[in-house]
Amino acid sequence: VQLVESGGGLVQAGGSLRLSCTASESIFNINRMGWFRQAPGKARELVAEISSGGSTYYRESLKGRFTISRDNAKNTLYLQMNSLKPEDTAIYYCAAPSGGYFPGSWGQGTQVTVSS
């Protein structure tokens, strides 16, 4: 599956952004999808993931600020980010399984920059 992210940009601290990830095929049967991020000089880390049934998992430090959701009819994954902080600055990637492994397929990433 090919994934294309959008919605990144520059925002002031305390602001919000909603990221979207559109898949090239139906995501109805894709059990796990998620968002990862990579800040400069740091390893890529899991932000949140969601199952086909809607069960969610969040990085502990992001609970309460970020919300992951999916619209199977639109083949789209979302990440609503509120109360953004400068430390949230990173490239955000959408991910799906490939070859039985998760993550396996990646989008090209979308830059999120939070200014103080």
C-alpha positions in Angstrom: 0.0 0.0 0.0 1.2 3.5 -0.8 0.7 6.2 1.8 0.6 10.0 1.3 0.7 12.3 4.3 -0.5 15.9 4.4 -1.4 18.6 6.9 2.0 19.5 8.3 3.2 23.0 8.7 4.4 25.7 11.0 2.4 26.4 14.1 2.9 28.4 17.3 3.2 26.6 20.6 -0.3 25.8 22.0 -1.7 25.5 18.5 -3.3 22.5 16.7 -2.7 20.6 13.5 -4.5 17.7 11.9 -2.4 15.3 9.8 -4.0 13.1 7.1 -2.6 9.9 5.5 -4.4 8.7 2.4 -3.8 5.1 1.3 -3.7 3.9 -2.3 -6.1 1.0 -1.5 -8.7 0.1 0.9 -7.6 0.1 4.6 -10.7 -1.7 5.8 -8.8 -4.9 6.4 -5.6 -3.3 7.5 -5.4 -4.2 11.2 -2.7 -1.9 12.3 -1.9 1.6 11.1 0.0 4.3 12.9 1.9 7.5 13.1 5.6 7.8 13.8 7.8 10.8 14.1 11.5 11.6 13.8 13.1 14.7 15.2 16.5 15.9 14.0 19.3 13.8 15.4 16.8 11.4 17.1 15.5 7.9 16.3 12.1 7.4 14.8 9.5 6.8 17.5 5.9 5.6 17.6 3.3 8.3 18.2 0.1 6.3 18.1 -1.5 3.4 16.4 -5.0 2.2 15.7 -6.5 -1.2 14.9 -9.2 -2.0 12.4 -11.6 -2.2 15.2 -10.7 1.2 16.5 -8.5 0.3 19.5 -5.8 2.8 20.0 -2.4 3.0 21.6 -0.5 6.2 22.4 3.0 7.1 23.4 2.6 7.8 27.1 3.9 11.3 26.9 1.4 12.3 24.2 -1.8 11.0 25.8 -4.5 13.7 26.1 -3.0 15.9 23.4 -2.9 13.6 20.3 -5.8 11.6 18.9 -5.5 9.0 16.2 -8.5 8.0 14.0 -9.3 6.4 10.8 -12.0 6.7 8.1 -12.1 3.4 6.3 -14.6 4.7 3.7 -12.0 7.4 2.7 -9.0 5.2 3.1 -7.6 7.8 5.4 -5.8 7.9 8.7 -5.7 11.0 10.8 -3.7 12.5 13.7 -5.2 15.4 15.6 -2.5 17.2 17.5 -3.5 19.8 20.1 -1.6 21.9 22.6 1.5 21.5 20.5 4.9 22.1 22.0 8.3 22.9 20.4 9.5 19.4 21.3 6.8 18.0 19.0 8.7 19.4 16.0 9.6 16.5 13.7 8.8 14.8 10.5 5.7 12.7 11.0 5.3 9.5 9.1 2.2 7.3 8.4 2.8 3.6 8.6 1.0 0.4 7.6 2.0 -3.3 7.6 3.9 -4.9 4.8 4.8 -8.5 4.4 3.3 -9.3 7.7 5.4 -6.8 9.6 4.4 -3.5 11.2 5.6 -1.0 10.3 6.4 -2.1 6.8 5.1 0.6 4.5 5.8 4.2 5.0 4.7 7.5 3.6 7.1 10.2 2.6 6.5 12.2 5.8 5.2 15.6 6.6 7.1 18.3 8.5 5.6 19.7 11.6 7.4 22.7 13.2 6.2 24.2 16.4 7.6 27.6 17.3 8.0 28.9 20.8 
